[in-house]
């Protein structure tokens, strides 16, 4: 299956990164190299321009390597939470722009055997890296309390306890091994009215995927590391696809832009803290009607960008 990738909010990302031909840029989630290739096209290797494209998925790394051939680009298999270590290995002291397109890629969703989708039957997997803990391990190994917590917190699913209870009861008879098995268990755990309104599997599958890949943990680490890796004047652009990611990015960006943290009753500042960043756009950028019509997966995308103004 070809690694198709329609880059979301592409023009907005390129504008947000404020690309210079001689700059150093990083795509922390290379995927099918949709964003990466457009960044690389704008760089002049002879003037020092360079792109570092990172992805944890070995299939994405292979595809990105092929699609970035001939450009001033280096493809690295790794996690964006390791960006500082990757830069150090490559001898890069700082970046002029970093992009992160979060969540699961279209290829991972559409490739049924990867086990991300509740629309096709496949082994329960959901591992972006292809290594470590799988969805099957989570569903069959976590206790009721842990499952209910994950489904509630990461899926924001109000029927989390009922779904967790059904999973535990079902696996007493046999292990849950496929995506369709899990989908049917979820459907049986929610009221009929909820099943009619929309597919009730989406939130639980999202929650399990986030747990398997430790997405929020990696993002929490990566936000600080990526901002620290920017040169002064460099920009960090992040595309999120659900409220948990967006809230984390929004709050961290606010902290980078915050100055004095002295108590409000102090007559004057004694902390000496000044903002390290400024928002490029006050509100997140979303897809316009044209992009929504062309790419359905852009409907929940939000782009936030921040510029580093001091180390």
Backbone as CSV, one residue per row, in Angstrom:
resi,resn,N_x,N_y,N_z,CA_x,CA_y,CA_z,C_x,C_y,C_z
1,UNK,0.846,-1.204,0.000,0.000,0.000,0.000,0.878,1.249,0.000
2,UNK,0.563,2.192,-0.886,1.365,3.407,-0.982,1.094,4.315,0.210
3,UNK,2.161,4.974,0.674,2.057,5.879,1.816,1.542,7.229,1.320
4,UNK,0.221,7.347,1.197,-0.381,8.605,0.759,-0.440,9.579,1.928
5,UNK,-0.175,10.834,1.630,-0.200,11.842,2.690,-0.587,13.182,2.098
6,UNK,-1.816,13.621,2.394,-2.247,14.954,1.988,-1.914,15.876,3.151
7,UNK,-0.914,16.738,3.001,-0.512,17.581,4.136,-1.604,18.571,4.537
8,UNK,-1.972,18.545,5.797,-3.016,19.419,6.329,-2.460,20.826,6.561
9,UNK,-3.266,21.839,6.236,-2.902,23.236,6.475,-1.491,23.551,5.938
10,UNK,-1.194,23.049,4.751,0.152,23.165,4.197,0.602,24.616,4.025
11,UNK,-0.178,25.416,3.324,0.223,26.811,3.088,0.374,27.567,4.402
12,UNK,-0.530,27.282,5.333,-0.485,27.968,6.626,0.765,27.574,7.421
13,UNK,1.175,26.301,7.300,2.391,25.846,7.980,3.629,26.510,7.383
14,UNK,3.684,26.556,6.055,4.835,27.165,5.383,4.952,28.644,5.746
15,UNK,3.813,29.313,5.817,3.819,30.724,6.205,4.223,30.867,7.672
16,UNK,3.689,29.989,8.519,3.995,30.057,9.943,5.464,29.821,10.234
17,UNK,6.115,28.941,9.457,7.527,28.641,9.669,8.429,29.778,9.196
18,UNK,7.903,30.630,8.314,8.669,31.786,7.824,10.022,31.326,7.269
19,UNK,9.978,30.426,6.299,11.164,29.713,5.815,12.161,30.624,5.092
20,UNK,13.422,30.477,5.479,14.537,31.135,4.796,15.329,30.062,4.045
21,UNK,15.808,30.326,2.842,16.544,29.317,2.077,17.777,28.778,2.785
22,UNK,18.387,29.583,3.661,19.613,29.159,4.341,19.358,28.689,5.771
23,UNK,18.098,28.471,6.119,17.757,28.099,7.491,17.788,26.608,7.751
24,UNK,17.747,26.261,9.041,17.689,24.866,9.491,16.272,24.600,9.999
25,UNK,15.632,23.564,9.433,14.245,23.273,9.796,14.092,21.802,10.156
26,UNK,13.044,21.525,10.910,12.786,20.151,11.342,11.306,19.841,11.225
27,UNK,10.998,18.719,10.609,9.641,18.174,10.624,9.676,16.995,11.586
28,UNK,9.078,17.169,12.743,9.137,16.152,13.788,8.240,14.957,13.547
29,UNK,7.363,15.058,12.542,6.436,13.972,12.221,6.379,13.839,10.702
30,UNK,7.412,13.281,10.115,7.577,13.282,8.657,6.438,12.580,7.914
31,UNK,5.964,11.450,8.442,4.890,10.722,7.763,5.248,10.429,6.316
32,UNK,4.350,10.767,5.398,4.596,10.558,3.969,5.371,11.676,3.323
33,UNK,5.972,12.553,4.109,6.836,13.652,3.650,6.069,14.748,2.922
34,UNK,4.764,14.846,3.136,3.981,15.897,2.489,4.440,17.288,2.891
35,UNK,4.499,17.547,4.177,5.012,18.833,4.660,6.521,18.930,4.429
36,UNK,7.223,17.825,4.720,8.687,17.826,4.631,9.183,18.234,3.248
37,UNK,8.579,17.656,2.231,9.066,17.918,0.871,8.852,19.381,0.487
38,UNK,7.721,19.953,0.895,7.463,21.351,0.560,8.406,22.289,1.307
39,UNK,8.777,21.917,2.531,9.778,22.700,3.263,11.123,22.589,2.552
40,UNK,11.508,21.351,2.230,12.812,21.105,1.614,12.960,21.810,0.269
41,UNK,11.859,21.912,-0.484,11.892,22.591,-1.786,12.327,24.043,-1.658
42,UNK,12.078,24.620,-0.504,12.352,26.043,-0.287,13.732,26.303,0.322
43,UNK,14.523,25.241,0.476,15.833,25.378,1.098,16.957,25.286,0.064
44,UNK,18.015,26.013,0.316,19.188,26.014,-0.556,20.346,25.371,0.203
45,UNK,20.638,24.134,-0.155,21.692,23.401,0.530,23.054,24.046,0.421
46,UNK,23.313,24.713,-0.691,24.615,25.355,-0.885,24.808,26.545,0.060
47,UNK,23.696,27.108,0.521,23.769,28.240,1.449,23.612,27.788,2.907
48,UNK,23.564,26.482,3.099,23.450,25.957,4.466,22.050,25.528,4.855
49,UNK,21.086,25.681,3.944,19.717,25.262,4.242,19.643,23.757,4.446
50,UNK,18.865,23.333,5.436,18.801,21.904,5.755,17.492,21.562,6.447
51,UNK,16.985,20.385,6.127,15.790,19.866,6.800,16.142,18.568,7.501
52,UNK,15.660,18.431,8.733,15.734,17.165,9.456,14.303,16.647,9.574
53,UNK,14.055,15.473,9.016,12.721,14.872,9.059,12.756,13.664,9.987
54,UNK,11.909,13.678,11.010,11.908,12.633,12.044,10.580,11.877,12.013
55,UNK,10.643,10.567,12.176,9.414,9.790,12.375,9.765,8.497,13.098
56,UNK,8.841,8.028,13.941,9.075,6.787,14.680,8.657,5.555,13.880
57,UNK,7.855,5.762,12.840,7.327,4.660,12.035,8.360,4.267,10.969
58,UNK,8.856,3.018,10.990,9.872,2.627,10.005,9.388,2.734,8.565
59,UNK,8.086,2.513,8.330,7.555,2.643,6.978,7.560,4.103,6.533
60,UNK,7.274,5.010,7.458,7.317,6.435,7.143,8.749,6.867,6.841
61,UNK,9.698,6.363,7.607,11.107,6.705,7.397,11.556,6.273,6.006
62,UNK,11.164,5.070,5.610,11.524,4.551,4.276,10.925,5.436,3.182
63,UNK,9.647,5.770,3.332,8.962,6.595,2.336,9.552,7.997,2.277
64,UNK,9.759,8.604,3.439,10.307,9.963,3.482,11.705,10.015,2.875
65,UNK,12.502,8.981,3.125,13.852,8.927,2.557,13.792,8.933,1.032
66,UNK,12.850,8.166,0.480,12.694,8.110,-0.977,12.199,9.451,-1.528
67,UNK,11.230,10.052,-0.856,10.607,11.269,-1.376,11.440,12.528,-1.148
68,UNK,12.399,12.456,-0.263,13.260,13.620,-0.006,14.628,13.484,-0.676
69,UNK,14.798,12.420,-1.450,16.065,12.222,-2.158,16.323,13.405,-3.090
70,UNK,17.531,13.909,-3.059,17.887,15.033,-3.913,17.690,16.389,-3.266
71,UNK,17.044,16.406,-2.116,16.842,17.655,-1.372,17.853,17.734,-0.224
72,UNK,18.101,18.932,0.306,19.008,19.046,1.456,18.297,18.592,2.730
73,UNK,18.106,17.284,2.838,17.308,16.738,3.938,17.948,15.484,4.511
74,UNK,17.773,15.307,5.822,18.230,14.120,6.531,17.021,13.498,7.217
75,UNK,16.795,12.211,6.970,15.662,11.520,7.584,16.170,10.657,8.739
76,UNK,15.517,10.774,9.879,15.950,10.068,11.085,14.777,9.299,11.668
77,UNK,15.021,8.039,12.025,13.990,7.302,12.751,14.127,7.612,14.232
78,UNK,13.072,8.140,14.809,13.086,8.492,16.222,11.791,9.166,16.596
79,UNK,11.707,9.620,17.828,10.515,10.287,18.321,10.816,11.772,18.488
80,UNK,9.842,12.627,18.211,10.106,14.062,18.342,10.451,14.471,19.775
81,UNK,10.144,13.618,20.735,10.540,13.908,22.121,12.043,13.729,22.328
82,UNK,12.731,13.209,21.306,14.187,13.035,21.356,14.894,14.071,20.492
83,UNK,14.206,15.151,20.152,14.725,16.113,19.178,16.077,16.690,19.593
84,UNK,16.272,16.933,20.878,17.553,17.486,21.325,18.701,16.507,21.092
85,UNK,18.455,15.222,21.365,19.481,14.202,21.154,19.765,14.016,19.672
86,UNK,18.723,14.074,18.853,18.900,13.925,17.402,19.719,15.086,16.851
87,UNK,19.392,16.299,17.281,20.157,17.469,16.837,21.635,17.349,17.244
88,UNK,21.852,16.875,18.458,23.233,16.749,18.939,24.008,15.758,18.091
89,UNK,23.375,14.618,17.764,24.046,13.613,16.940,24.379,14.156,15.554
90,UNK,23.503,15.038,15.036,23.703,15.585,13.696,24.568,16.835,13.693
91,UNK,24.984,17.280,14.870,25.816,18.463,14.957,25.061,19.759,14.694
92,UNK,23.762,19.753,15.006,22.928,20.942,14.796,22.757,21.675,16.122
93,UNK,23.111,22.946,16.149,23.046,23.717,17.393,21.674,24.347,17.632
94,UNK,20.905,24.543,16.570,19.584,25.146,16.721,18.837,25.172,15.411
95,UNK,17.502,25.260,15.499,16.657,25.269,14.305,15.958,26.608,14.149
96,UNK,15.687,26.967,12.899,14.952,28.194,12.600,13.447,27.940,12.489
97,UNK,13.072,26.678,12.475,11.659,26.338,12.443,11.461,24.858,12.689
98,UNK,10.445,24.527,13.483,10.119,23.126,13.777,8.621,22.937,13.596
99,UNK,8.248,21.875,12.893,6.845,21.550,12.650,6.516,20.198,13.262
100,UNK,5.351,20.107,13.899,4.855,18.825,14.393,3.393,18.679,13.987
101,UNK,3.106,17.632,13.232,1.750,17.315,12.777,1.322,16.090,13.577
102,UNK,0.577,16.312,14.645,0.342,15.271,15.647,-0.692,14.226,15.220
103,UNK,-0.743,13.162,16.011,-1.769,12.150,15.810,-1.369,11.078,14.819
104,UNK,-2.365,10.299,14.426,-2.152,9.167,13.527,-2.207,9.641,12.078
105,UNK,-1.372,9.066,11.214,-1.340,9.488,9.809,-2.434,8.805,9.010
106,UNK,-2.743,9.369,7.848,-3.750,8.780,6.962,-3.342,7.370,6.566
107,UNK,-2.047,7.171,6.299,-1.558,5.841,5.905,-1.801,4.838,7.026
108,UNK,-1.502,5.224,8.256,-1.696,4.307,9.368,-3.164,3.957,9.551
109,UNK,-4.045,4.934,9.347,-5.482,4.678,9.449,-5.983,3.794,8.320
110,UNK,-5.520,4.099,7.100,-6.034,3.408,5.918,-5.445,2.020,5.738
111,UNK,-4.278,1.773,6.300,-3.645,0.468,6.210,-4.244,-0.417,7.305
112,UNK,-5.247,-1.209,6.926,-6.042,-1.954,7.905,-5.186,-2.830,8.816
113,UNK,-4.138,-3.423,8.296,-3.359,-4.370,9.086,-2.593,-3.708,10.229
114,UNK,-2.521,-2.351,10.233,-1.856,-1.667,11.337,-2.757,-1.628,12.584
115,UNK,-4.053,-1.913,12.420,-4.945,-2.050,13.567,-5.381,-0.765,14.223
116,UNK,-5.364,0.351,13.462,-5.800,1.639,14.018,-7.298,1.876,13.804
117,UNK,-7.853,1.276,12.772,-9.207,1.617,12.334,-10.257,0.653,12.869
118,UNK,-11.416,1.200,13.197,-12.542,0.363,13.634,-13.467,0.039,12.459
119,UNK,-13.065,0.428,11.244,-13.876,0.151,10.058,-13.464,-1.149,9.369
120,UNK,-12.259,-1.641,9.659,-11.757,-2.856,9.017,-11.276,-3.834,10.073
121,UNK,-11.425,-5.134,9.773,-10.996,-6.149,10.723,-9.507,-6.403,10.572
122,UNK,-8.788,-6.346,11.673,-7.341,-6.543,11.672,-6.888,-6.863,13.084
123,UNK,-5.687,-7.406,13.223,-5.163,-7.633,14.574,-5.064,-6.315,15.341
124,UNK,-5.398,-6.334,16.618,-5.298,-5.137,17.463,-3.824,-4.777,17.640
125,UNK,-3.404,-3.654,17.085,-2.003,-3.275,17.164,-1.866,-1.812,17.587
126,UNK,-2.026,-0.865,16.635,-1.999,0.582,16.877,-0.626,1.130,17.251
127,UNK,0.437,0.383,17.071,1.773,0.882,17.400,2.329,1.689,16.227
128,UNK,2.603,2.960,16.452,3.176,3.790,15.398,4.591,3.348,15.045
129,UNK,5.318,2.892,16.046,6.707,2.480,15.826,6.827,1.022,15.418
130,UNK,5.742,0.256,15.600,5.804,-1.176,15.328,6.478,-1.957,16.444
131,UNK,6.807,-1.283,17.540,7.517,-1.921,18.644,6.817,-1.650,19.968
132,UNK,7.089,-2.520,20.949,6.602,-2.289,22.305,5.161,-2.710,22.529
133,UNK,4.540,-2.091,23.525,3.168,-2.385,23.943,2.195,-2.194,22.782
134,UNK,1.286,-3.151,22.602,0.278,-3.052,21.539,-1.103,-2.828,22.139
135,UNK,-2.059,-2.512,21.263,-3.441,-2.344,21.716,-3.975,-3.641,22.308
136,UNK,-3.559,-4.750,21.753,-3.976,-6.053,22.285,-3.494,-6.220,23.725
137,UNK,-2.278,-5.776,24.006,-1.737,-5.858,25.372,-2.548,-4.996,26.336
138,UNK,-2.915,-3.799,25.887,-3.686,-2.887,26.734,-5.068,-3.458,27.017
139,UNK,-5.759,-3.856,25.972,-7.145,-4.324,26.104,-7.240,-5.594,26.943
140,UNK,-6.259,-6.470,26.808,-6.318,-7.745,27.525,-5.553,-7.753,28.847
141,UNK,-4.677,-6.769,29.049,-3.820,-6.796,30.226,-4.127,-5.777,31.297
142,UNK,-4.750,-4.658,30.932,-5.038,-3.618,31.927,-6.267,-3.998,32.753
143,UNK,-6.249,-3.643,34.031,-7.405,-3.935,34.874,-8.551,-2.961,34.574
144,UNK,-9.693,-3.220,35.171,-10.897,-2.424,34.906,-10.670,-0.944,35.187
145,UNK,-10.089,-0.636,36.351,-9.897,0.774,36.723,-9.007,1.498,35.716
146,UNK,-7.942,0.855,35.290,-7.020,1.481,34.335,-7.692,1.706,32.985
147,UNK,-8.441,0.714,32.521,-9.146,0.856,31.237,-10.164,1.985,31.304
148,UNK,-10.946,2.019,32.374,-11.973,3.056,32.516,-11.336,4.441,32.555
149,UNK,-10.227,4.560,33.270,-9.537,5.859,33.360,-9.012,6.307,32.004
150,UNK,-8.363,5.414,31.287,-7.793,5.749,29.971,-8.885,6.160,28.997
151,UNK,-9.961,5.378,28.955,-11.047,5.667,28.017,-11.724,6.995,28.352
152,UNK,-11.838,7.292,29.649,-12.448,8.562,30.069,-11.516,9.742,29.810
153,UNK,-10.258,9.612,30.222,-9.323,10.741,30.125,-8.851,10.989,28.692
154,UNK,-8.462,9.938,27.992,-7.893,10.098,26.652,-8.946,10.092,25.543
155,UNK,-10.101,9.477,25.830,-11.163,9.456,24.828,-12.288,10.421,25.140
156,UNK,-12.273,10.972,26.371,-13.348,11.859,26.825,-14.707,11.196,26.573
157,UNK,-14.753,9.898,26.932,-15.926,9.056,26.687,-16.746,8.932,27.972
158,UNK,-18.002,9.393,27.919,-18.828,9.372,29.124,-19.296,7.961,29.505
159,UNK,-19.229,7.029,28.549,-19.609,5.642,28.850,-18.380,4.780,29.143
160,UNK,-17.320,5.402,29.622,-16.044,4.703,29.814,-16.156,3.501,30.754
161,UNK,-16.882,3.660,31.846,-16.971,2.566,32.821,-17.731,1.372,32.261
162,UNK,-18.794,1.660,31.520,-19.565,0.582,30.902,-18.727,-0.151,29.858
163,UNK,-17.968,0.597,29.065,-17.127,-0.013,28.025,-16.020,-0.851,28.669
164,UNK,-15.382,-0.321,29.693,-14.323,-1.063,30.385,-14.868,-2.342,31.002
165,UNK,-16.054,-2.252,31.572,-16.685,-3.427,32.186,-16.965,-4.511,31.153
166,UNK,-17.462,-4.109,29.995,-17.750,-5.067,28.917,-16.475,-5.723,28.401
167,UNK,-15.406,-4.930,28.287,-14.126,-5.476,27.822,-13.626,-6.544,28.792
168,UNK,-13.654,-6.238,30.084,-13.177,-7.176,31.098,-14.026,-8.447,31.106
169,UNK,-15.325,-8.296,30.973,-16.219,-9.467,30.977,-15.985,-10.340,29.750
170,UNK,-15.815,-9.710,28.593,-15.620,-10.461,27.344,-14.319,-11.251,27.372
171,UNK,-13.251,-10.620,27.862,-11.941,-11.277,27.803,-11.808,-12.418,28.812
172,UNK,-12.763,-12.535,29.730,-12.768,-13.683,30.638,-13.014,-14.977,29.879
173,UNK,-13.714,-14.855,28.747,-14.025,-16.026,27.921,-12.902,-16.325,26.932
174,UNK,-12.353,-15.269,26.324,-11.264,-15.417,25.363,-10.571,-14.075,25.160
175,UNK,-9.300,-14.067,24.763,-8.614,-12.792,24.522,-9.268,-12.012,23.378
176,UNK,-9.247,-10.706,23.475,-9.748,-9.834,22.407,-8.578,-9.599,21.453
177,UNK,-8.725,-10.027,20.205,-7.578,-10.048,19.306,-7.701,-9.142,18.088
178,UNK,-8.913,-8.758,17.708,-9.069,-7.985,16.470,-9.822,-6.671,16.709
179,UNK,-9.677,-5.775,15.756,-10.330,-4.472,15.854,-11.852,-4.607,15.833
180,UNK,-12.370,-5.528,15.017,-13.827,-5.675,14.937,-14.399,-6.308,16.199
181,UNK,-13.658,-7.194,16.823,-14.081,-7.735,18.117,-14.244,-6.598,19.123
182,UNK,-13.240,-5.755,19.198,-13.291,-4.634,20.141,-14.415,-3.676,19.783
183,UNK,-14.589,-3.409,18.482,-15.644,-2.495,18.043,-17.018,-2.997,18.462
184,UNK,-17.257,-4.282,18.318,-18.558,-4.849,18.687,-18.778,-4.787,20.199
185,UNK,-17.723,-4.993,20.971,-17.830,-4.893,22.430,-18.201,-3.467,22.837
186,UNK,-17.561,-2.489,22.219,-17.844,-1.079,22.518,-19.292,-0.749,22.182
187,UNK,-19.727,-1.164,21.004,-21.104,-0.885,20.574,-22.119,-1.489,21.539
188,UNK,-21.806,-2.667,22.063,-22.749,-3.327,22.984,-22.778,-2.658,24.357
189,UNK,-21.782,-1.794,24.614,-21.670,-1.178,25.940,-22.304,0.198,26.028
190,UNK,-22.722,0.755,24.901,-23.303,2.099,24.917,-24.791,2.030,24.572
191,UNK,-25.583,2.991,25.016,-27.018,2.984,24.710,-27.284,3.044,23.202
192,UNK,-28.418,2.494,22.818,-28.778,2.442,21.396,-28.825,3.842,20.772
193,UNK,-29.287,4.815,21.540,-29.371,6.187,21.039,-27.988,6.714,20.645
194,UNK,-26.989,6.409,21.466,-25.622,6.855,21.176,-25.073,6.174,19.939
195,UNK,-25.465,4.912,19.724,-25.006,4.182,18.537,-25.597,4.769,17.269
196,UNK,-26.800,5.299,17.361,-27.454,5.878,16.182,-26.861,7.229,15.807
197,UNK,-26.439,7.985,16.801,-25.953,9.347,16.557,-24.627,9.369,15.811
198,UNK,-23.690,8.532,16.213,-22.378,8.461,15.554,-21.696,7.169,15.972
199,UNK,-20.618,6.830,15.275,-19.917,5.591,15.615,-19.340,5.702,17.027
200,UNK,-19.784,4.844,17.938,-19.347,4.956,19.334,-17.925,4.454,19.577
201,UNK,-17.278,3.928,18.536,-15.941,3.355,18.707,-14.835,4.401,18.685
202,UNK,-15.101,5.544,18.062,-14.050,6.537,17.810,-13.283,6.937,19.065
203,UNK,-14.001,7.276,20.119,-13.349,7.800,21.323,-12.512,6.735,22.035
204,UNK,-13.026,5.518,22.107,-12.285,4.454,22.783,-11.051,4.052,21.987
205,UNK,-11.184,3.950,20.670,-10.023,3.630,19.833,-8.960,4.724,19.966
206,UNK,-9.405,5.985,19.992,-8.460,7.092,20.183,-7.739,6.952,21.513
207,UNK,-8.491,6.649,22.557,-7.901,6.538,23.895,-6.857,5.434,23.959
208,UNK,-7.169,4.289,23.395,-6.236,3.163,23.429,-4.998,3.481,22.599
209,UNK,-5.196,4.121,21.452,-4.060,4.515,20.601,-3.125,5.478,21.334
210,UNK,-3.704,6.443,22.036,-2.894,7.410,22.788,-2.100,6.701,23.878
211,UNK,-2.725,5.742,24.558,-2.041,4.998,25.609,-0.917,4.130,25.031
212,UNK,-1.209,3.432,23.950,-0.210,2.547,23.332,1.037,3.320,22.932
213,UNK,0.831,4.488,22.340,1.955,5.263,21.805,2.468,6.339,22.758
214,UNK,1.867,6.414,23.957,2.257,7.408,24.968,2.320,8.808,24.341
215,UNK,1.299,9.132,23.558,1.328,10.358,22.756,1.397,11.625,23.596
216,UNK,0.609,11.707,24.638,0.603,12.929,25.445,1.883,13.068,26.258
217,UNK,2.437,11.943,26.713,3.706,11.996,27.441,4.822,12.516,26.538
218,UNK,4.878,11.977,25.309,5.912,12.412,24.365,5.712,13.879,23.977
219,UNK,4.460,14.286,23.784,4.191,15.678,23.425,4.611,16.616,24.556
220,UNK,4.308,16.231,25.780,4.655,17.058,26.942,6.169,17.300,27.011
221,UNK,6.938,16.264,26.737,8.400,16.378,26.726,8.866,17.190,25.526
222,UNK,8.268,16.898,24.367,8.712,17.511,23.115,8.485,19.018,23.071
223,UNK,7.436,19.502,23.697,7.142,20.937,23.657,8.287,21.760,24.238
224,UNK,8.781,21.352,25.401,9.897,22.072,26.020,11.178,21.909,25.216
225,UNK,11.448,20.665,24.791,12.686,20.407,24.063,12.710,21.144,22.721
226,UNK,11.588,21.113,22.008,11.542,21.768,20.695,11.731,23.270,20.830
227,UNK,11.076,23.873,21.821,11.217,25.320,22.007,12.665,25.664,22.379
228,UNK,13.275,24.838,23.220,14.672,25.065,23.600,15.609,24.915,22.400
229,UNK,15.243,24.054,21.448,16.086,23.807,20.270,15.975,24.908,19.215
230,UNK,15.021,25.815,19.371,14.880,26.902,18.403,15.967,27.952,18.590
231,UNK,16.432,28.504,17.467,17.239,29.715,17.518,16.324,30.886,17.854
232,UNK,16.871,31.962,18.384,16.064,33.165,18.598,15.544,33.635,17.242
233,UNK,14.252,33.893,17.165,13.607,34.236,15.905,13.017,33.030,15.196
234,UNK,13.336,31.833,15.707,12.791,30.608,15.128,11.355,30.377,15.563
235,UNK,10.662,29.536,14.814,9.238,29.304,15.086,8.906,27.825,15.260
236,UNK,7.990,27.568,16.169,7.471,26.231,16.421,6.011,26.204,15.999
237,UNK,5.674,25.343,15.043,4.302,25.217,14.531,3.786,23.816,14.838
238,UNK,2.613,23.727,15.439,2.065,22.431,15.833,0.617,22.309,15.378
239,UNK,0.322,21.193,14.692,-1.046,20.886,14.274,-1.594,19.826,15.210
240,UNK,-2.724,20.119,15.841,-3.387,19.156,16.720,-4.705,18.717,16.095
241,UNK,-5.217,17.567,16.594,-6.453,17.026,16.032,-7.506,16.694,17.083
242,UNK,-7.177,16.864,18.351,-8.220,16.694,19.375,-7.910,17.608,20.553
243,UNK,-8.891,17.787,21.417,-8.821,18.812,22.457,-7.708,18.581,23.468
244,UNK,-7.364,17.317,23.747,-6.319,17.042,24.734,-4.975,17.578,24.257
245,UNK,-4.647,17.299,22.987,-3.406,17.815,22.411,-3.425,19.338,22.369
246,UNK,-4.523,19.884,21.863,-4.602,21.329,21.664,-4.495,22.076,22.986
247,UNK,-5.127,21.552,24.026,-5.072,22.198,25.335,-3.637,22.217,25.865
248,UNK,-2.939,21.094,25.689,-1.555,21.005,26.158,-0.659,22.000,25.413
249,UNK,-0.819,22.078,24.092,-0.024,23.007,23.284,-0.360,24.458,23.660
250,UNK,-1.637,24.764,23.768,-2.061,26.122,24.096,-1.478,26.579,25.442
251,UNK,-1.585,25.731,26.445,-1.097,26.097,27.781,0.418,26.256,27.815
252,UNK,1.133,25.383,27.078,2.590,25.491,27.079,3.044,26.745,26.335
253,UNK,2.378,27.042,25.228,2.706,28.266,24.504,2.469,29.493,25.388
254,UNK,1.381,29.472,26.146,1.091,30.587,27.054,2.200,30.745,28.088
255,UNK,2.725,29.620,28.570,3.788,29.686,29.579,5.065,30.270,28.974
256,UNK,5.339,29.960,27.696,6.524,30.522,27.038,6.389,32.030,26.850
257,UNK,5.148,32.497,26.718,4.897,33.926,26.482,4.711,34.724,27.771
258,UNK,4.725,34.035,28.903,4.440,34.698,30.178,5.682,35.406,30.712
259,UNK,5.472,36.617,31.217,6.564,37.375,31.811,6.580,37.217,33.319
260,UNK,6.470,38.317,34.019,6.565,38.346,35.478,5.595,37.373,36.145
261,UNK,6.121,36.613,37.132,5.276,35.674,37.884,5.229,36.039,39.372
262,UNK,5.581,37.284,39.680,5.493,37.738,41.075,4.027,37.825,41.503
263,UNK,3.743,37.660,42.785,2.375,37.839,43.281,1.846,39.226,42.913
264,UNK,0.561,39.346,42.577,0.006,40.612,42.111,0.086,41.753,43.127
265,UNK,0.246,41.408,44.423,0.310,42.473,45.436,1.737,43.010,45.646
266,UNK,2.731,42.454,44.915,4.090,42.991,45.015,4.140,44.353,44.331
267,UNK,4.757,45.351,44.964,4.799,46.692,44.356,5.619,46.740,43.074
268,UNK,6.625,45.850,42.975,7.410,45.806,41.746,7.952,44.391,41.535
269,UNK,8.322,44.111,40.297,8.794,42.772,39.941,10.151,42.488,40.577
270,UNK,10.260,41.320,41.212,11.552,40.893,41.748,12.020,39.581,41.104
271,UNK,11.138,38.954,40.296,11.508,37.671,39.688,12.388,37.875,38.448
272,UNK,12.209,39.015,37.767,13.019,39.308,36.593,12.682,38.499,35.371
273,UNK,11.591,37.771,35.444,11.226,36.929,34.312,10.599,37.753,33.200
274,UNK,11.015,37.480,31.971,10.434,38.122,30.794,10.013,37.042,29.802
275,UNK,9.076,37.336,28.912,8.605,36.325,27.956,9.735,35.790,27.077
276,UNK,9.684,34.471,26.806,10.662,33.852,25.905,10.102,33.702,24.499
277,UNK,8.791,33.870,24.362,8.173,33.687,23.053,7.014,34.632,22.845
278,UNK,6.577,34.734,21.593,5.365,35.490,21.273,4.545,34.689,20.270
279,UNK,3.236,34.710,20.432,2.356,33.970,19.538,2.375,34.588,18.151
280,UNK,2.457,33.739,17.130,2.402,34.219,15.742,0.961,34.559,15.386
281,UNK,0.026,33.726,15.859,-1.408,33.974,15.677,-2.079,33.846,17.035
282,UNK,-2.912,34.793,17.362,-3.560,34.777,18.681,-4.501,33.587,18.829
283,UNK,-5.191,33.243,17.744,-6.100,32.100,17.760,-5.581,31.016,16.819
284,UNK,-5.931,29.749,17.080,-5.466,28.681,16.190,-6.044,28.834,14.787
285,UNK,-5.279,28.412,13.796,-5.715,28.464,12.403,-6.380,27.135,12.053
286,UNK,-7.521,27.196,11.390,-8.244,25.995,10.978,-8.384,25.971,9.468
287,UNK,-8.727,24.803,8.929,-8.847,24.633,7.483,-9.982,25.481,6.931
288,UNK,-9.774,26.026,5.726,-10.840,26.793,5.080,-11.784,25.832,4.345
289,UNK,-12.835,26.380,3.761,-13.861,25.548,3.122,-13.293,24.719,1.977
290,UNK,-12.354,25.282,1.236,-11.754,24.574,0.106,-11.011,23.331,0.584
291,UNK,-10.198,23.487,1.611,-9.447,22.338,2.125,-10.372,21.313,2.767
292,UNK,-11.383,21.775,3.471,-12.336,20.850,4.085,-13.017,19.983,3.029
293,UNK,-13.319,20.595,1.873,-13.962,19.860,0.784,-13.011,18.845,0.158
294,UNK,-11.721,19.170,0.137,-10.729,18.312,-0.524,-10.144,17.254,0.413
295,UNK,-10.117,17.541,1.709,-9.488,16.637,2.662,-10.313,16.587,3.939
296,UNK,-11.136,15.574,4.065,-12.050,15.446,5.195,-11.315,15.388,6.531
297,UNK,-10.087,14.889,6.536,-9.346,14.728,7.785,-8.785,16.046,8.315
298,UNK,-8.993,17.119,7.558,-8.536,18.428,8.050,-9.580,19.094,8.939
299,UNK,-10.753,18.478,9.078,-11.872,19.149,9.747,-11.611,19.460,11.216
300,UNK,-10.811,18.659,11.896,-10.549,18.912,13.318,-9.155,19.488,13.564
301,UNK,-8.434,19.807,12.492,-7.056,20.284,12.631,-7.002,21.730,13.129
302,UNK,-6.071,21.978,14.046,-5.809,23.335,14.537,-4.297,23.573,14.528
303,UNK,-3.901,24.690,13.944,-2.485,25.043,13.879,-2.195,26.195,14.830
304,UNK,-1.225,25.979,15.712,-0.746,27.040,16.593,0.743,27.252,16.315
305,UNK,1.172,28.519,16.359,2.569,28.850,16.065,3.082,29.865,17.084
306,UNK,4.333,29.695,17.465,4.971,30.592,18.413,6.377,30.918,17.922
307,UNK,6.830,32.124,18.172,8.183,32.552,17.790,9.012,32.757,19.045
308,UNK,10.222,32.258,19.027,11.120,32.423,20.167,11.776,33.787,20.103
309,UNK,11.682,34.560,21.180,12.241,35.907,21.173,13.450,36.041,22.090
310,UNK,13.685,35.026,22.931,14.910,35.026,23.757,15.169,33.608,24.233
311,UNK,16.425,33.311,24.516,16.790,31.974,25.025,16.365,31.804,26.480
